[in-house]
Amino acid sequence: MANEKHIKARVLVACDLGSPNDVIEINPATAKALADKVDVDPSAVKYAESLQ
């Protein structure tokens, strides 16, 4: 959907979403379902962004 809200998330493991420490934009429901692959905590995202 065009108005779908996305949040930033840190990728934790190599997968279809990206490599570890990549920062992606993802739907909150999808992020919850993939909690073993992404971290949406703002401090985790900030850390990953600091590595770029």
CHARMM internal coordinates of N, CA and C (Angstrom, degrees):
IC EDIT
DIST 1 N 1 CA 1.4471
DIST 1 CA 1 C 1.5257
ANGL 1 N 1 CA 1 C 110.08
DIST 1 C 2 N 1.2891
ANGL 1 CA 1 C 2 N 116.92
DIHE 1 N 1 CA 1 C 2 N 145.74
DIST 2 N 2 CA 1.4511
ANGL 1 C 2 N 2 CA 122.05
DIHE 1 CA 1 C 2 N 2 CA -176.64
DIST 2 CA 2 C 1.5264
ANGL 2 N 2 CA 2 C 112.33
DIHE 1 C 2 N 2 CA 2 C -67.61
DIST 2 C 3 N 1.3142
ANGL 2 CA 2 C 3 N 118.72
DIHE 2 N 2 CA 2 C 3 N -33.22
DIST 3 N 3 CA 1.4574
ANGL 2 C 3 N 3 CA 122.00
DIHE 2 CA 2 C 3 N 3 CA -177.02
DIST 3 CA 3 C 1.5236
ANGL 3 N 3 CA 3 C 112.63
DIHE 2 C 3 N 3 CA 3 C -95.89
DIST 3 C 4 N 1.2975
ANGL 3 CA 3 C 4 N 117.23
DIHE 3 N 3 CA 3 C 4 N 13.38
DIST 4 N 4 CA 1.4490
ANGL 3 C 4 N 4 CA 121.84
DIHE 3 CA 3 C 4 N 4 CA -177.85
DIST 4 CA 4 C 1.5249
ANGL 4 N 4 CA 4 C 110.37
DIHE 3 C 4 N 4 CA 4 C -68.01
DIST 4 C 5 N 1.3343
ANGL 4 CA 4 C 5 N 116.94
DIHE 4 N 4 CA 4 C 5 N 129.20
DIST 5 N 5 CA 1.4535
ANGL 4 C 5 N 5 CA 121.33
DIHE 4 CA 4 C 5 N 5 CA -179.50
DIST 5 CA 5 C 1.5309
ANGL 5 N 5 CA 5 C 110.35
DIHE 4 C 5 N 5 CA 5 C -79.85
DIST 5 C 6 N 1.3066
ANGL 5 CA 5 C 6 N 115.95
DIHE 5 N 5 CA 5 C 6 N 139.26
DIST 6 N 6 CA 1.4527
ANGL 5 C 6 N 6 CA 122.09
DIHE 5 CA 5 C 6 N 6 CA 176.70
DIST 6 CA 6 C 1.5142
ANGL 6 N 6 CA 6 C 109.05
DIHE 5 C 6 N 6 CA 6 C -122.74
DIST 6 C 7 N 1.3137
ANGL 6 CA 6 C 7 N 115.81
DIHE 6 N 6 CA 6 C 7 N 153.39
DIST 7 N 7 CA 1.4506
ANGL 6 C 7 N 7 CA 122.52
DIHE 6 CA 6 C 7 N 7 CA 177.54
DIST 7 CA 7 C 1.5176
ANGL 7 N 7 CA 7 C 108.67
DIHE 6 C 7 N 7 CA 7 C -124.65
DIST 7 C 8 N 1.3183
ANGL 7 CA 7 C 8 N 115.92
DIHE 7 N 7 CA 7 C 8 N 160.60
DIST 8 N 8 CA 1.4635
ANGL 7 C 8 N 8 CA 119.72
DIHE 7 CA 7 C 8 N 8 CA 176.31
DIST 8 CA 8 C 1.5159
ANGL 8 N 8 CA 8 C 109.19
DIHE 7 C 8 N 8 CA 8 C -83.16
DIST 8 C 9 N 1.3265
ANGL 8 CA 8 C 9 N 115.35
DIHE 8 N 8 CA 8 C 9 N 144.88
DIST 9 N 9 CA 1.4591
ANGL 8 C 9 N 9 CA 121.59
DIHE 8 CA 8 C 9 N 9 CA 178.57
DIST 9 CA 9 C 1.5182
ANGL 9 N 9 CA 9 C 109.60
DIHE 8 C 9 N 9 CA 9 C -144.64
DIST 9 C 10 N 1.3206
ANGL 9 CA 9 C 10 N 115.26
DIHE 9 N 9 CA 9 C 10 N 148.39
DIST 10 N 10 CA 1.4617
ANGL 9 C 10 N 10 CA 122.06
DIHE 9 CA 9 C 10 N 10 CA 175.41
DIST 10 CA 10 C 1.5230
ANGL 10 N 10 CA 10 C 108.43
DIHE 9 C 10 N 10 CA 10 C -94.05
DIST 10 C 11 N 1.3193
ANGL 10 CA 10 C 11 N 116.89
DIHE 10 N 10 CA 10 C 11 N 128.03
DIST 11 N 11 CA 1.4605
ANGL 10 C 11 N 11 CA 121.36
DIHE 10 CA 10 C 11 N 11 CA 176.59
DIST 11 CA 11 C 1.5331
ANGL 11 N 11 CA 11 C 107.94
DIHE 10 C 11 N 11 CA 11 C -76.60
DIST 11 C 12 N 1.3306
ANGL 11 CA 11 C 12 N 116.44
DIHE 11 N 11 CA 11 C 12 N 130.30
DIST 12 N 12 CA 1.4608
ANGL 11 C 12 N 12 CA 121.57
DIHE 11 CA 11 C 12 N 12 CA -175.95
DIST 12 CA 12 C 1.5225
ANGL 12 N 12 CA 12 C 113.68
DIHE 11 C 12 N 12 CA 12 C -95.56
DIST 12 C 13 N 1.3289
ANGL 12 CA 12 C 13 N 116.70
DIHE 12 N 12 CA 12 C 13 N -31.41
DIST 13 N 13 CA 1.4655
ANGL 12 C 13 N 13 CA 121.21
DIHE 12 CA 12 C 13 N 13 CA -176.67
DIST 13 CA 13 C 1.5251
ANGL 13 N 13 CA 13 C 109.62
DIHE 12 C 13 N 13 CA 13 C -135.97
DIST 13 C 14 N 1.3215
ANGL 13 CA 13 C 14 N 116.84
DIHE 13 N 13 CA 13 C 14 N 153.74
DIST 14 N 14 CA 1.4617
ANGL 13 C 14 N 14 CA 120.47
DIHE 13 CA 13 C 14 N 14 CA 176.33
DIST 14 CA 14 C 1.5297
ANGL 14 N 14 CA 14 C 109.17
DIHE 13 C 14 N 14 CA 14 C -63.33
DIST 14 C 15 N 1.3210
ANGL 14 CA 14 C 15 N 115.49
DIHE 14 N 14 CA 14 C 15 N 125.02
DIST 15 N 15 CA 1.4683
ANGL 14 C 15 N 15 CA 120.81
DIHE 14 CA 14 C 15 N 15 CA -178.73
DIST 15 CA 15 C 1.5242
ANGL 15 N 15 CA 15 C 107.96
DIHE 14 C 15 N 15 CA 15 C -161.56
DIST 15 C 16 N 1.3160
ANGL 15 CA 15 C 16 N 116.64
DIHE 15 N 15 CA 15 C 16 N -171.31
DIST 16 N 16 CA 1.4604
ANGL 15 C 16 N 16 CA 121.29
DIHE 15 CA 15 C 16 N 16 CA 179.97
DIST 16 CA 16 C 1.5256
ANGL 16 N 16 CA 16 C 112.43
DIHE 15 C 16 N 16 CA 16 C -62.74
DIST 16 C 17 N 1.3322
ANGL 16 CA 16 C 17 N 117.38
DIHE 16 N 16 CA 16 C 17 N -19.09
DIST 17 N 17 CA 1.4592
ANGL 16 C 17 N 17 CA 121.44
DIHE 16 CA 16 C 17 N 17 CA -178.74
DIST 17 CA 17 C 1.5201
ANGL 17 N 17 CA 17 C 112.85
DIHE 16 C 17 N 17 CA 17 C -81.21
DIST 17 C 18 N 1.3259
ANGL 17 CA 17 C 18 N 116.33
DIHE 17 N 17 CA 17 C 18 N -23.09
DIST 18 N 18 CA 1.4543
ANGL 17 C 18 N 18 CA 120.27
DIHE 17 CA 17 C 18 N 18 CA -179.83
DIST 18 CA 18 C 1.5125
ANGL 18 N 18 CA 18 C 111.58
DIHE 17 C 18 N 18 CA 18 C 150.46
DIST 18 C 19 N 1.3165
ANGL 18 CA 18 C 19 N 114.50
DIHE 18 N 18 CA 18 C 19 N -162.92
DIST 19 N 19 CA 1.4606
ANGL 18 C 19 N 19 CA 122.05
DIHE 18 CA 18 C 19 N 19 CA 179.74
DIST 19 CA 19 C 1.5241
ANGL 19 N 19 CA 19 C 109.29
DIHE 18 C 19 N 19 CA 19 C -101.54
DIST 19 C 20 N 1.3332
ANGL 19 CA 19 C 20 N 117.46
DIHE 19 N 19 CA 19 C 20 N 160.98
DIST 20 N 20 CA 1.4663
ANGL 19 C 20 N 20 CA 119.77
DIHE 19 CA 19 C 20 N 20 CA 177.41
DIST 20 CA 20 C 1.5324
ANGL 20 N 20 CA 20 C 110.82
DIHE 19 C 20 N 20 CA 20 C -52.84
DIST 20 C 21 N 1.3184
ANGL 20 CA 20 C 21 N 114.33
DIHE 20 N 20 CA 20 C 21 N 137.73
DIST 21 N 21 CA 1.4674
ANGL 20 C 21 N 21 CA 124.68
DIHE 20 CA 20 C 21 N 21 CA 179.12
DIST 21 CA 21 C 1.5191
ANGL 21 N 21 CA 21 C 114.77
DIHE 20 C 21 N 21 CA 21 C 74.79
DIST 21 C 22 N 1.3373
ANGL 21 CA 21 C 22 N 118.75
DIHE 21 N 21 CA 21 C 22 N 5.02
DIST 22 N 22 CA 1.4588
ANGL 21 C 22 N 22 CA 119.98
DIHE 21 CA 21 C 22 N 22 CA 168.93
DIST 22 CA 22 C 1.5263
ANGL 22 N 22 CA 22 C 107.70
DIHE 21 C 22 N 22 CA 22 C -68.87
DIST 22 C 23 N 1.3182
ANGL 22 CA 22 C 23 N 116.43
DIHE 22 N 22 CA 22 C 23 N 147.49
DIST 23 N 23 CA 1.4642
ANGL 22 C 23 N 23 CA 121.18
DIHE 22 CA 22 C 23 N 23 CA 173.60
DIST 23 CA 23 C 1.5201
ANGL 23 N 23 CA 23 C 106.83
DIHE 22 C 23 N 23 CA 23 C -107.72
DIST 23 C 24 N 1.3316
ANGL 23 CA 23 C 24 N 115.07
DIHE 23 N 23 CA 23 C 24 N 125.40
DIST 24 N 24 CA 1.4621
ANGL 23 C 24 N 24 CA 121.12
DIHE 23 CA 23 C 24 N 24 CA -177.52
DIST 24 CA 24 C 1.5201
ANGL 24 N 24 CA 24 C 109.66
DIHE 23 C 24 N 24 CA 24 C -123.63
DIST 24 C 25 N 1.3111
ANGL 24 CA 24 C 25 N 116.24
DIHE 24 N 24 CA 24 C 25 N 165.62
DIST 25 N 25 CA 1.4561
ANGL 24 C 25 N 25 CA 122.92
DIHE 24 CA 24 C 25 N 25 CA 171.65
DIST 25 CA 25 C 1.5242
ANGL 25 N 25 CA 25 C 106.41
DIHE 24 C 25 N 25 CA 25 C -106.06
DIST 25 C 26 N 1.3339
ANGL 25 CA 25 C 26 N 115.50
DIHE 25 N 25 CA 25 C 26 N 130.04
DIST 26 N 26 CA 1.4545
ANGL 25 C 26 N 26 CA 120.00
DIHE 25 CA 25 C 26 N 26 CA -172.93
DIST 26 CA 26 C 1.5264
ANGL 26 N 26 CA 26 C 110.18
DIHE 25 C 26 N 26 CA 26 C -145.35
DIST 26 C 27 N 1.3022
ANGL 26 CA 26 C 27 N 115.82
DIHE 26 N 26 CA 26 C 27 N 150.19
DIST 27 N 27 CA 1.4578
ANGL 26 C 27 N 27 CA 122.01
DIHE 26 CA 26 C 27 N 27 CA 175.28
DIST 27 CA 27 C 1.5279
ANGL 27 N 27 CA 27 C 108.80
DIHE 26 C 27 N 27 CA 27 C -64.64
DIST 27 C 28 N 1.3337
ANGL 27 CA 27 C 28 N 119.08
DIHE 27 N 27 CA 27 C 28 N 135.81
DIST 28 N 28 CA 1.4660
ANGL 27 C 28 N 28 CA 121.23
DIHE 27 CA 27 C 28 N 28 CA -178.79
DIST 28 CA 28 C 1.5301
ANGL 28 N 28 CA 28 C 113.91
DIHE 27 C 28 N 28 CA 28 C -55.72
DIST 28 C 29 N 1.3189
ANGL 28 CA 28 C 29 N 118.19
DIHE 28 N 28 CA 28 C 29 N -38.57
DIST 29 N 29 CA 1.4645
ANGL 28 C 29 N 29 CA 120.67
DIHE 28 CA 28 C 29 N 29 CA -179.94
DIST 29 CA 29 C 1.5289
ANGL 29 N 29 CA 29 C 110.50
DIHE 28 C 29 N 29 CA 29 C -67.19
DIST 29 C 30 N 1.3174
ANGL 29 CA 29 C 30 N 116.24
DIHE 29 N 29 CA 29 C 30 N -39.05
DIST 30 N 30 CA 1.4615
ANGL 29 C 30 N 30 CA 120.52
DIHE 29 CA 29 C 30 N 30 CA 177.61
DIST 30 CA 30 C 1.5166
ANGL 30 N 30 CA 30 C 110.14
DIHE 29 C 30 N 30 CA 30 C -66.43
DIST 30 C 31 N 1.3281
ANGL 30 CA 30 C 31 N 117.04
DIHE 30 N 30 CA 30 C 31 N -41.92
DIST 31 N 31 CA 1.4647
ANGL 30 C 31 N 31 CA 121.22
DIHE 30 CA 30 C 31 N 31 CA 178.52
DIST 31 CA 31 C 1.5251
ANGL 31 N 31 CA 31 C 110.74
DIHE 30 C 31 N 31 CA 31 C -60.09
DIST 31 C 32 N 1.3152
ANGL 31 CA 31 C 32 N 116.79
DIHE 31 N 31 CA 31 C 32 N -40.42
DIST 32 N 32 CA 1.4681
ANGL 31 C 32 N 32 CA 120.58
DIHE 31 CA 31 C 32 N 32 CA 179.13
DIST 32 CA 32 C 1.5278
ANGL 32 N 32 CA 32 C 110.31
DIHE 31 C 32 N 32 CA 32 C -64.30
DIST 32 C 33 N 1.3143
ANGL 32 CA 32 C 33 N 116.64
DIHE 32 N 32 CA 32 C 33 N -41.18
DIST 33 N 33 CA 1.4633
ANGL 32 C 33 N 33 CA 120.88
DIHE 32 CA 32 C 33 N 33 CA 179.76
DIST 33 CA 33 C 1.5266
ANGL 33 N 33 CA 33 C 112.00
DIHE 32 C 33 N 33 CA 33 C -68.96
DIST 33 C 34 N 1.3302
ANGL 33 CA 33 C 34 N 116.59
DIHE 33 N 33 CA 33 C 34 N -25.66
DIST 34 N 34 CA 1.4682
ANGL 33 C 34 N 34 CA 121.50
DIHE 33 CA 33 C 34 N 34 CA -178.21
DIST 34 CA 34 C 1.5271
ANGL 34 N 34 CA 34 C 111.21
DIHE 33 C 34 N 34 CA 34 C -109.11
DIST 34 C 35 N 1.3223
ANGL 34 CA 34 C 35 N 116.88
DIHE 34 N 34 CA 34 C 35 N 33.02
DIST 35 N 35 CA 1.4683
ANGL 34 C 35 N 35 CA 121.79
DIHE 34 CA 34 C 35 N 35 CA -176.13
DIST 35 CA 35 C 1.5263
ANGL 35 N 35 CA 35 C 113.11
DIHE 34 C 35 N 35 CA 35 C -58.63
DIST 35 C 36 N 1.3227
ANGL 35 CA 35 C 36 N 117.71
DIHE 35 N 35 CA 35 C 36 N -21.64
DIST 36 N 36 CA 1.4656
ANGL 35 C 36 N 36 CA 120.36
DIHE 35 CA 35 C 36 N 36 CA 177.63
DIST 36 CA 36 C 1.5326
ANGL 36 N 36 CA 36 C 111.69
DIHE 35 C 36 N 36 CA 36 C -82.33
DIST 36 C 37 N 1.3442
ANGL 36 CA 36 C 37 N 117.10
DIHE 36 N 36 CA 36 C 37 N -6.67
DIST 37 N 37 CA 1.4650
ANGL 36 C 37 N 37 CA 121.03
DIHE 36 CA 36 C 37 N 37 CA -177.95
DIST 37 CA 37 C 1.5188
ANGL 37 N 37 CA 37 C 113.28
DIHE 36 C 37 N 37 CA 37 C -117.66
DIST 37 C 38 N 1.3383
ANGL 37 CA 37 C 38 N 117.34
DIHE 37 N 37 CA 37 C 38 N -21.43
DIST 38 N 38 CA 1.4650
ANGL 37 C 38 N 38 CA 121.11
DIHE 37 CA 37 C 38 N 38 CA -178.87
DIST 38 CA 38 C 1.5216
ANGL 38 N 38 CA 38 C 110.61
DIHE 37 C 38 N 38 CA 38 C -134.51
DIST 38 C 39 N 1.3289
ANGL 38 CA 38 C 39 N 114.88
DIHE 38 N 38 CA 38 C 39 N 154.23
DIST 39 N 39 CA 1.4620
ANGL 38 C 39 N 39 CA 122.20
DIHE 38 CA 38 C 39 N 39 CA 177.72
DIST 39 CA 39 C 1.5182
ANGL 39 N 39 CA 39 C 107.16
DIHE 38 C 39 N 39 CA 39 C -124.91
DIST 39 C 40 N 1.3326
ANGL 39 CA 39 C 40 N 117.10
DIHE 39 N 39 CA 39 C 40 N 122.20
DIST 40 N 40 CA 1.4573
ANGL 39 C 40 N 40 CA 121.32
DIHE 39 CA 39 C 40 N 40 CA -178.18
DIST 40 CA 40 C 1.5275
ANGL 40 N 40 CA 40 C 112.47
DIHE 39 C 40 N 40 CA 40 C -98.76
DIST 40 C 41 N 1.3180
ANGL 40 CA 40 C 41 N 117.63
DIHE 40 N 40 CA 40 C 41 N 0.41
DIST 41 N 41 CA 1.4620
ANGL 40 C 41 N 41 CA 120.51
DIHE 40 CA 40 C 41 N 41 CA 178.89
DIST 41 CA 41 C 1.5369
ANGL 41 N 41 CA 41 C 108.74
DIHE 40 C 41 N 41 CA 41 C -59.24
DIST 41 C 42 N 1.3388
ANGL 41 CA 41 C 42 N 117.65
DIHE 41 N 41 CA 41 C 42 N 129.56
DIST 42 N 42 CA 1.4620
ANGL 41 C 42 N 42 CA 120.02
DIHE 41 CA 41 C 42 N 42 CA -178.29
DIST 42 CA 42 C 1.5277
ANGL 42 N 42 CA 42 C 114.11
DIHE 41 C 42 N 42 CA 42 C -55.10
DIST 42 C 43 N 1.3270
ANGL 42 CA 42 C 43 N 118.03
DIHE 42 N 42 CA 42 C 43 N -34.90
DIST 43 N 43 CA 1.4636
ANGL 42 C 43 N 43 CA 119.31
DIHE 42 CA 42 C 43 N 43 CA 179.43
DIST 43 CA 43 C 1.5255
ANGL 43 N 43 CA 43 C 111.22
DIHE 42 C 43 N 43 CA 43 C -69.17
DIST 43 C 44 N 1.3246
ANGL 43 CA 43 C 44 N 118.04
DIHE 43 N 43 CA 43 C 44 N -33.27
DIST 44 N 44 CA 1.4642
ANGL 43 C 44 N 44 CA 121.62
DIHE 43 CA 43 C 44 N 44 CA 177.14
DIST 44 CA 44 C 1.5244
ANGL 44 N 44 CA 44 C 110.38
DIHE 43 C 44 N 44 CA 44 C -68.72
DIST 44 C 45 N 1.3161
ANGL 44 CA 44 C 45 N 116.10
DIHE 44 N 44 CA 44 C 45 N -41.22
DIST 45 N 45 CA 1.4664
ANGL 44 C 45 N 45 CA 120.45
DIHE 44 CA 44 C 45 N 45 CA 178.44
DIST 45 CA 45 C 1.5271
ANGL 45 N 45 CA 45 C 109.69
DIHE 44 C 45 N 45 CA 45 C -65.35
DIST 45 C 46 N 1.3280
ANGL 45 CA 45 C 46 N 116.74
DIHE 45 N 45 CA 45 C 46 N -44.47
DIST 46 N 46 CA 1.4617
ANGL 45 C 46 N 46 CA 120.60
DIHE 45 CA 45 C 46 N 46 CA 179.08
DIST 46 CA 46 C 1.5196
ANGL 46 N 46 CA 46 C 111.61
DIHE 45 C 46 N 46 CA 46 C -60.21
DIST 46 C 47 N 1.3327
ANGL 46 CA 46 C 47 N 116.82
DIHE 46 N 46 CA 46 C 47 N -41.55
DIST 47 N 47 CA 1.4631
ANGL 46 C 47 N 47 CA 120.92
DIHE 46 CA 46 C 47 N 47 CA 177.66
DIST 47 CA 47 C 1.5323
ANGL 47 N 47 CA 47 C 110.74
DIHE 46 C 47 N 47 CA 47 C -60.91
DIST 47 C 48 N 1.3253
ANGL 47 CA 47 C 48 N 116.32
DIHE 47 N 47 CA 47 C 48 N -48.64
DIST 48 N 48 CA 1.4635
ANGL 47 C 48 N 48 CA 120.27
DIHE 47 CA 47 C 48 N 48 CA -179.35
DIST 48 CA 48 C 1.5288
ANGL 48 N 48 CA 48 C 110.76
DIHE 47 C 48 N 48 CA 48 C -61.90
DIST 48 C 49 N 1.3162
ANGL 48 CA 48 C 49 N 116.91
DIHE 48 N 48 CA 48 C 49 N -39.10
DIST 49 N 49 CA 1.4682
ANGL 48 C 49 N 49 CA 119.55
DIHE 48 CA 48 C 49 N 49 CA 178.34
DIST 49 CA 49 C 1.5308
ANGL 49 N 49 CA 49 C 111.11
DIHE 48 C 49 N 49 CA 49 C -65.42
DIST 49 C 50 N 1.3362
ANGL 49 CA 49 C 50 N 117.26
DIHE 49 N 49 CA 49 C 50 N -30.74
DIST 50 N 50 CA 1.4598
ANGL 49 C 50 N 50 CA 120.35
DIHE 49 CA 49 C 50 N 50 CA -179.85
DIST 50 CA 50 C 1.5314
ANGL 50 N 50 CA 50 C 111.34
DIHE 49 C 50 N 50 CA 50 C -69.81
DIST 50 C 51 N 1.3226
ANGL 50 CA 50 C 51 N 117.21
DIHE 50 N 50 CA 50 C 51 N -19.12
DIST 51 N 51 CA 1.4589
ANGL 50 C 51 N 51 CA 121.92
DIHE 50 CA 50 C 51 N 51 CA -179.60
DIST 51 CA 51 C 1.5219
ANGL 51 N 51 CA 51 C 112.20
DIHE 50 C 51 N 51 CA 51 C -84.20
DIST 51 C 52 N 1.2979
ANGL 51 CA 51 C 52 N 117.62
DIHE 51 N 51 CA 51 C 52 N -14.80
DIST 52 N 52 CA 1.4712
ANGL 51 C 52 N 52 CA 121.48
DIHE 51 CA 51 C 52 N 52 CA -175.86
DIST 52 CA 52 C 1.5002
ANGL 52 N 52 CA 52 C 111.91
DIHE 51 C 52 N 52 CA 52 C -68.87
END
COOR INIT
IC SEED 1 N 1 CA 1 C
IC BUILD
